[in-house]
Amino acid sequence: MLEINFHPFQNLETERLILRRISNDDVNEVLSLRGNPETMKFIPKPLAKTKEDALAHIAMIEDKIINNIGINWGITIKGNPKIIGIIGIYKFYPENHRAEIGYMSLPKFNGQGYITEAIKAVVIYGFEQLNLHSIEAIIDPENRASERVLQKNGFVKEAHILENELWEGKFWDTVIYSLLKRNFSK
């Protein structure tokens, strides 16, 4: 079985980005991300409405890191410590060496390749540091931008599951994309 250990926490660096640990100092940016209806429209979770909601989200992220059950990074552009997005690996299936990746960014940073770049760094971490065999992403079928960044990183569509998630009185479809370690190319 896969042993998960995020200690010591590892920042990740790409050509343009630093992926770093999220702290309470990021409360305003987390509130902007999790409280933005545009950012959250494909994520069936409640909107953050207050700084307390954002701090609770940061505490949940930190708790998962401390307990080795999930890891998230704040996405920053080199030279600017403000986070423009969040990316992480969670929902581990250690018996299958598989986990799920998730990500979001502020709308004004979309379409610039930042998420594609961040996904690549996190996938490398997942395969090389965590020894994962496969990484999946579960997205809304209407989220074309997410679909494109996954495909750019070599993920392939595994399934389209009809109305399998209930949120606010509506059943949502989900699409599963995945990437096998043997199919990943740096």
Backbone bond lengths (Angstrom), bond angles and torsions (degrees), N, CA, C in turn:
res aa  C-N    CA-C-N  psi(-1)  N-CA   C-N-CA  omega(-1)  CA-C   N-CA-C  phi
1 M - - - 1.457 - - 1.516 109.59 -
2 L 1.299 115.61 145.97 1.458 123.27 -178.95 1.527 110.60 -68.68
3 E 1.325 116.63 133.26 1.463 122.47 175.10 1.531 108.33 -100.29
4 I 1.325 116.44 122.59 1.464 121.55 -178.22 1.524 109.17 -102.08
5 N 1.350 116.37 129.63 1.449 120.88 178.01 1.532 108.88 -149.31
6 F 1.329 116.04 117.03 1.465 121.35 -179.60 1.527 112.48 -100.15
7 H 1.326 116.71 15.01 1.466 120.42 -175.27 1.517 110.22 -112.97
8 P 1.317 119.51 129.36 1.465 125.20 -3.25 1.534 110.70 -72.90
9 F 1.321 115.72 152.26 1.465 121.39 178.47 1.520 108.64 -60.43
10 Q 1.305 116.09 137.19 1.462 121.01 -177.81 1.531 110.84 -114.40
11 N 1.336 116.31 118.62 1.464 119.95 169.88 1.516 108.11 -71.02
12 L 1.322 116.24 151.51 1.456 121.23 177.73 1.517 108.57 -118.17
13 E 1.336 116.38 144.68 1.452 120.97 -178.10 1.526 109.68 -128.44
14 T 1.324 114.96 138.00 1.454 121.80 174.66 1.525 107.39 -122.84
15 E 1.305 116.65 -172.32 1.458 120.19 179.68 1.522 112.16 -58.19
16 R 1.348 116.60 -41.76 1.471 120.12 -175.59 1.517 114.91 -114.41
17 L 1.339 117.53 -10.03 1.459 120.73 -168.55 1.522 113.41 -124.61
18 I 1.321 114.42 154.92 1.460 123.55 164.52 1.528 105.85 -120.47
19 L 1.328 115.64 125.61 1.461 121.27 173.94 1.519 105.32 -102.17
20 R 1.334 116.26 118.64 1.462 120.51 -171.92 1.519 110.79 -132.02
21 R 1.331 114.26 168.60 1.457 121.10 178.69 1.531 109.42 -65.17
22 I 1.306 115.14 139.02 1.464 121.53 178.25 1.527 108.31 -86.04
23 S 1.337 116.69 138.59 1.468 121.13 179.31 1.522 109.51 -129.52
24 N 1.323 115.07 174.45 1.468 120.42 177.52 1.531 112.22 -60.71
25 D 1.338 116.77 -22.11 1.465 120.13 176.60 1.529 111.88 -64.96
26 D 1.328 117.11 -16.58 1.466 122.05 -179.29 1.528 112.52 -92.50
27 V 1.318 117.41 13.74 1.466 121.09 -172.77 1.527 112.60 -56.02
28 N 1.330 117.94 -42.28 1.470 119.87 -177.66 1.527 111.68 -66.32
29 E 1.331 116.52 -39.74 1.463 119.89 179.87 1.532 110.68 -71.10
30 V 1.326 117.34 -39.44 1.476 120.17 177.49 1.524 109.44 -63.92
31 L 1.325 117.31 -40.33 1.465 120.66 176.35 1.532 110.53 -62.83
32 S 1.328 117.24 -41.07 1.474 120.72 177.77 1.525 111.54 -62.74
33 L 1.322 117.21 -38.63 1.463 121.24 179.24 1.518 111.82 -72.86
34 R 1.323 115.91 -55.34 1.467 120.97 -173.02 1.525 112.71 -78.85
35 G 1.328 117.33 -13.64 1.456 120.90 179.70 1.518 113.74 -101.81
36 N 1.324 116.95 0.03 1.453 122.10 -176.20 1.531 110.16 -92.18
37 P 1.333 118.34 115.36 1.466 120.09 -179.36 1.535 113.15 -57.83
38 E 1.330 117.37 -31.83 1.474 120.81 178.78 1.537 110.30 -67.53
39 T 1.326 116.53 -44.95 1.457 120.95 179.38 1.524 111.30 -66.79
40 M 1.317 116.88 -35.13 1.467 121.71 -172.95 1.528 113.98 -95.62
41 K 1.337 118.18 1.32 1.462 119.01 -171.80 1.527 113.81 -62.11
42 F 1.335 118.70 -24.08 1.460 121.24 178.67 1.525 112.59 -104.93
43 I 1.322 116.42 8.21 1.464 121.28 -177.90 1.525 108.20 -116.55
44 P 1.319 116.96 108.35 1.471 119.33 -176.50 1.532 112.57 -77.00
45 K 1.313 114.48 70.42 1.467 122.82 177.78 1.515 107.45 -138.69
46 P 1.338 117.46 155.92 1.469 119.18 -179.91 1.528 111.88 -65.98
47 L 1.313 115.51 146.23 1.458 121.26 175.07 1.529 109.42 -70.00
48 A 1.322 115.51 141.15 1.463 120.02 169.92 1.523 106.84 -74.35
49 K 1.323 115.94 130.03 1.466 119.45 -177.09 1.529 112.70 -110.74
50 T 1.326 116.07 -20.70 1.464 120.48 -175.77 1.526 110.13 -135.94
51 K 1.334 114.63 167.37 1.467 118.77 174.83 1.525 110.44 -61.80
52 E 1.329 116.79 -32.36 1.464 120.18 178.16 1.531 110.58 -63.61
53 D 1.341 117.14 -39.33 1.474 120.78 175.58 1.527 110.39 -61.25
54 A 1.330 116.24 -44.00 1.466 120.61 -179.67 1.530 110.46 -65.92
55 L 1.326 116.89 -41.36 1.472 119.92 178.06 1.530 111.02 -64.38
56 A 1.326 117.02 -36.60 1.470 120.43 176.56 1.529 110.19 -64.48
57 H 1.325 117.25 -38.03 1.465 120.65 177.86 1.534 110.41 -66.32
58 I 1.321 116.54 -43.00 1.472 120.78 177.25 1.526 110.03 -61.33
59 A 1.326 117.33 -42.47 1.475 121.25 179.12 1.522 110.77 -63.22
60 M 1.332 117.73 -38.72 1.463 121.46 178.20 1.532 110.06 -64.42
61 I 1.330 117.07 -42.66 1.470 121.24 177.71 1.525 109.74 -60.58
62 E 1.325 116.38 -46.90 1.474 121.22 -178.53 1.522 111.18 -63.43
63 D 1.328 116.75 -41.83 1.466 120.88 179.15 1.534 111.21 -60.23
64 K 1.339 116.12 -40.68 1.470 119.30 179.16 1.526 111.36 -65.31
65 I 1.326 116.86 -38.42 1.467 120.27 178.00 1.529 109.86 -65.19
66 I 1.318 116.51 -48.94 1.471 121.11 -178.69 1.527 111.17 -58.13
67 N 1.333 116.21 -38.87 1.470 120.81 -177.09 1.530 114.03 -93.84
68 N 1.340 116.75 9.66 1.469 122.26 177.01 1.523 113.24 55.49
69 I 1.338 116.47 41.00 1.466 118.42 177.83 1.535 112.15 -117.84
70 G 1.313 117.73 -4.31 1.458 121.95 176.78 1.509 109.28 -178.36
71 I 1.326 115.63 154.98 1.461 119.93 -179.43 1.520 109.13 -139.43
72 N 1.321 115.91 136.14 1.463 122.55 175.55 1.513 108.93 -130.15
73 W 1.319 114.39 150.49 1.449 122.42 175.11 1.519 108.56 -124.04
74 G 1.324 115.96 147.54 1.453 120.95 167.14 1.517 107.26 -84.25
75 I 1.314 116.43 132.50 1.464 121.26 179.36 1.520 107.67 -90.03
76 T 1.335 116.30 122.28 1.465 120.92 177.88 1.523 108.98 -126.28
77 I 1.319 114.98 149.92 1.459 120.96 173.39 1.518 106.88 -85.44
78 K 1.327 116.93 133.23 1.466 120.28 -179.11 1.522 110.67 -49.56
79 G 1.329 115.11 134.15 1.457 120.98 179.88 1.518 113.76 91.35
80 N 1.342 117.37 -6.65 1.466 120.68 178.64 1.529 108.13 -136.35
81 P 1.330 118.06 116.96 1.467 120.29 -175.91 1.525 114.91 -75.22
82 K 1.335 118.77 -9.36 1.469 121.27 -178.29 1.524 109.93 -71.40
83 I 1.343 116.23 133.57 1.456 118.33 179.43 1.533 110.19 -78.00
84 I 1.333 113.63 140.33 1.465 120.71 177.90 1.528 110.38 -107.54
85 G 1.325 115.50 -7.18 1.456 120.08 -178.91 1.515 110.43 -173.38
86 I 1.324 114.15 178.09 1.466 122.13 178.63 1.519 106.90 -133.74
87 I 1.326 115.85 140.41 1.454 121.54 176.25 1.519 107.98 -140.78
88 G 1.320 116.74 146.48 1.452 117.99 -179.35 1.508 113.52 -162.38
89 I 1.313 113.59 170.27 1.460 123.14 174.12 1.520 106.15 -119.21
90 Y 1.316 115.75 129.73 1.459 120.44 -177.58 1.519 108.54 -154.42
91 K 1.321 116.35 -173.41 1.464 121.85 -176.04 1.528 110.10 48.35
92 F 1.305 113.89 60.96 1.470 120.02 179.09 1.517 110.66 -74.73
93 Y 1.308 115.11 141.35 1.466 124.23 171.50 1.523 105.75 -119.45
94 P 1.362 117.19 78.64 1.470 120.13 -171.15 1.527 113.71 -59.77
95 E 1.332 116.79 -31.14 1.463 119.03 -179.96 1.530 111.60 -67.59
96 N 1.334 116.65 -21.07 1.466 121.39 179.51 1.530 113.25 -111.51
97 H 1.325 117.02 5.01 1.468 122.07 -178.50 1.535 110.73 52.79
98 R 1.329 115.81 41.90 1.469 122.20 -176.65 1.526 109.39 -129.50
99 A 1.326 115.62 148.71 1.466 121.10 176.53 1.515 108.52 -150.80
100 E 1.323 114.64 169.36 1.462 121.47 179.99 1.516 109.93 -108.95
101 I 1.322 115.88 141.68 1.460 122.14 175.34 1.531 108.02 -106.64
102 G 1.317 116.25 146.05 1.457 121.52 175.93 1.519 109.03 -144.09
103 Y 1.319 116.66 156.28 1.462 120.68 -174.38 1.523 109.55 -161.91
104 M 1.308 115.16 159.07 1.472 122.58 174.05 1.518 107.84 -159.64
105 S 1.318 115.52 154.42 1.462 119.42 175.21 1.522 109.31 -143.66
106 L 1.308 115.34 157.89 1.454 120.36 175.92 1.523 108.90 -64.07
107 P 1.326 118.35 138.10 1.468 121.33 -175.11 1.527 114.81 -51.97
108 K 1.332 118.23 -35.56 1.468 118.74 -177.21 1.528 112.74 -68.34
109 F 1.341 117.61 -11.85 1.462 121.05 177.97 1.526 112.60 -103.90
110 N 1.322 117.29 1.30 1.466 121.12 179.01 1.529 110.23 -70.74
111 G 1.314 115.78 153.62 1.455 121.34 175.42 1.514 115.08 76.86
112 Q 1.330 117.58 11.23 1.462 121.23 -178.76 1.530 112.55 -111.94
113 G 1.337 116.06 5.10 1.463 120.06 177.11 1.517 115.24 84.77
114 Y 1.323 117.87 2.45 1.461 119.98 -177.63 1.534 111.79 -65.60
115 I 1.321 117.55 -44.02 1.463 119.65 -178.60 1.529 110.26 -68.24
116 T 1.317 117.67 -39.96 1.465 120.56 176.51 1.525 109.99 -57.13
117 E 1.315 116.40 -44.98 1.465 122.86 -179.84 1.534 111.10 -65.58
118 A 1.318 116.69 -42.56 1.467 120.90 179.91 1.523 111.13 -66.94
119 I 1.333 117.46 -40.78 1.468 120.53 178.61 1.517 109.83 -59.30
120 K 1.308 117.39 -44.64 1.472 120.34 -179.13 1.531 110.65 -58.27
121 A 1.323 116.69 -44.22 1.470 120.36 -179.69 1.524 111.31 -63.97
122 V 1.325 116.94 -41.45 1.462 120.85 -178.59 1.530 110.61 -71.32
123 V 1.316 117.66 -35.75 1.466 120.99 176.96 1.530 110.06 -64.54
124 I 1.328 116.91 -43.89 1.478 120.13 176.52 1.525 109.32 -58.42
125 Y 1.323 117.75 -46.17 1.462 121.82 177.96 1.535 110.11 -58.40
126 G 1.320 116.69 -46.61 1.465 120.98 -178.74 1.522 112.84 -61.02
127 F 1.314 116.72 -43.47 1.466 119.59 -178.38 1.533 112.37 -78.53
128 E 1.337 117.05 -41.08 1.468 119.38 -174.22 1.531 113.55 -87.75
129 Q 1.340 117.48 -40.38 1.459 119.70 -176.68 1.532 112.62 -89.77
130 L 1.322 116.29 -38.13 1.469 119.81 -176.24 1.532 112.74 -97.12
131 N 1.326 116.44 -10.09 1.461 122.05 179.66 1.534 112.71 61.56
132 L 1.325 115.79 37.44 1.461 119.76 175.33 1.528 109.86 -70.34
133 H 1.308 116.17 150.06 1.465 122.61 174.51 1.526 110.47 -93.10
134 S 1.346 116.33 -33.92 1.460 120.55 179.24 1.519 110.20 -149.91
135 I 1.325 114.03 152.32 1.464 121.85 178.35 1.522 106.56 -128.17
136 E 1.326 115.72 133.25 1.463 120.01 179.55 1.518 109.81 -116.36
137 A 1.320 114.85 158.49 1.464 122.69 172.36 1.514 106.20 -133.11
138 I 1.306 116.14 132.39 1.461 121.29 179.09 1.519 107.25 -111.63
139 I 1.330 115.60 118.03 1.464 120.18 -174.17 1.524 111.11 -128.52
140 D 1.311 114.75 163.08 1.459 121.54 172.11 1.533 107.23 -74.74
141 P 1.331 118.42 135.91 1.463 119.63 -178.40 1.530 113.95 -62.67
142 E 1.332 117.52 -17.51 1.462 120.59 177.92 1.532 112.46 -85.07
143 N 1.309 117.47 -8.18 1.462 121.62 -176.74 1.529 109.51 -85.61
144 R 1.317 115.19 78.66 1.478 121.84 -176.48 1.529 112.33 -64.97
145 A 1.325 116.90 -35.70 1.465 119.73 -179.86 1.529 110.28 -63.75
146 S 1.324 116.54 -43.14 1.464 120.40 178.54 1.523 110.36 -64.38
147 E 1.310 115.96 -41.30 1.465 120.60 177.93 1.537 110.72 -58.26
148 R 1.323 116.71 -43.85 1.474 121.04 -178.93 1.527 111.86 -64.39
149 V 1.336 117.68 -44.51 1.472 118.10 -178.07 1.519 110.99 -67.59
150 L 1.325 117.07 -33.76 1.463 119.26 176.14 1.522 110.56 -65.50
151 Q 1.320 116.98 -45.91 1.462 120.64 179.41 1.526 111.36 -62.24
152 K 1.327 117.50 -38.54 1.470 120.60 177.25 1.525 111.41 -60.70
153 N 1.324 116.36 -28.11 1.458 121.35 179.80 1.530 112.59 -95.25
154 G 1.310 118.01 10.82 1.459 121.28 173.96 1.518 115.90 89.96
155 F 1.320 117.80 3.15 1.464 120.60 178.05 1.534 109.32 -70.17
156 V 1.319 116.01 145.61 1.463 121.33 177.69 1.525 109.54 -121.67
157 K 1.322 114.77 150.37 1.455 120.77 -179.64 1.526 109.42 -72.74
158 E 1.326 115.73 125.62 1.462 122.01 178.55 1.520 112.06 -100.28
159 A 1.339 116.44 -37.44 1.467 118.46 -173.07 1.522 110.86 -161.32
160 H 1.309 114.80 152.00 1.462 123.15 169.21 1.524 104.89 -123.08
161 I 1.325 115.60 110.84 1.460 120.83 -175.59 1.527 108.36 -103.19
162 L 1.311 115.43 126.00 1.458 120.83 -174.61 1.526 112.29 -83.66
163 E 1.327 114.98 129.79 1.462 123.76 171.12 1.531 113.66 43.13
164 N 1.313 115.81 49.78 1.463 120.21 -176.97 1.526 114.01 -98.41
165 E 1.324 117.34 -0.90 1.458 119.72 -179.45 1.519 109.39 -134.56
166 L 1.327 115.75 126.17 1.461 121.71 179.69 1.524 109.18 -99.54
167 W 1.330 116.35 125.38 1.452 121.25 177.52 1.521 108.84 -143.57
168 E 1.306 115.81 123.31 1.459 124.01 177.98 1.532 111.51 49.93
169 G 1.328 115.99 47.56 1.456 122.09 174.39 1.517 115.47 78.79
170 K 1.336 117.32 4.43 1.462 121.03 -179.31 1.527 108.92 -122.09
171 F 1.328 116.48 136.98 1.458 120.74 173.76 1.525 108.75 -87.61
172 W 1.321 115.60 129.52 1.456 123.07 -177.95 1.519 109.72 -106.75
173 D 1.326 116.43 142.42 1.464 121.52 167.88 1.524 108.15 -80.96
174 T 1.312 116.36 156.20 1.461 120.83 170.69 1.521 109.15 -132.61
175 V 1.313 114.58 150.73 1.459 122.23 176.21 1.520 106.89 -120.07
176 I 1.324 115.66 134.80 1.470 121.48 179.28 1.522 108.69 -106.98
177 Y 1.322 114.96 123.69 1.458 122.58 170.72 1.517 107.23 -109.78
178 S 1.330 117.23 149.31 1.460 118.41 176.25 1.511 110.77 -146.69
179 L 1.321 113.58 163.06 1.452 122.23 177.38 1.520 108.26 -137.07
180 L 1.320 115.88 125.22 1.457 121.49 174.71 1.522 109.55 -87.52
181 K 1.316 116.57 144.27 1.454 121.38 -179.88 1.525 110.88 -53.62
182 R 1.321 117.13 -42.85 1.474 119.97 -176.33 1.527 112.32 -66.79
183 N 1.334 117.39 -20.11 1.461 120.80 179.81 1.523 113.42 -96.19
184 F 1.328 116.73 -1.34 1.459 119.97 -177.47 1.520 109.69 -86.42
185 S 1.322 113.88 134.08 1.447 119.27 177.03 1.522 108.67 -126.11
186 K 1.323 115.31 126.02 1.475 119.89 -179.09 1.519 109.54 -67.23
